[in-house]
């Protein structure tokens, strides 16, 4: 355990530093973790600089993104809103009418078990039948 603890020193330094720098988090896929506070600080400086660059790019393109989203939704909303809205959010809003809440991880399997396979399209029904057998 002592050997493994030493191997996790860099990770521990990053975790303790990240606790004070939220919402900035270290890259979990780093090939080598820094082993000292100075290296960890430099790692976070790189993350912040990258976030700053990304934020600037987003700000520059925000108006164009807004226009594309508006165009996409306005042409589809009336006929397709039930497909556009995330199902979890829609179910939760409906459940609220009955003073209930819908939580996908908790409630999804129970609801799915009550569905009739014949109500699904042919491709999905075929997949479900293969999974059931």
QUIZI-V436456 format. One record per backbone hydrogen bond with DSSP energy under -0.5 kcal/mol. NH is the residue of the N-H (numbers start at 0). CO is the residue of the C=O. Records with the same first field share a line. If there is no record, write none. Layout:
# QUIZI-V436456
NH=CO ; CO
This chain:
# QUIZI-V436456
4=0
5=1
6=2
7=3
8=5
11=7
12=8
13=9
14=10
15=11
16=12
17=13
18=14
19=15 ; 16
20=17
23=20
27=25
29=26
39=35
40=36
41=37
42=38
43=39
44=40
45=41
46=42
47=43
48=44
49=45
50=46
51=47
52=48
53=49
54=50
55=51
56=52
57=53
58=54
59=55
60=56
61=57 ; 58
64=60
65=61
66=62
67=63
68=64
69=65
70=66
71=67
72=68
73=69
74=70
75=72
76=72
79=75
80=76
82=79
83=79
84=80
89=85
90=86
91=87
92=88
93=89
94=90
95=91
96=92 ; 93
97=94
98=95
99=94
102=100
103=101
105=102
106=102
107=102 ; 103
110=106
111=107
112=108
113=109 ; 110
114=111
116=114
118=115
119=116
124=120
125=121
126=122
127=123
128=124
129=125
130=126
131=127
132=128
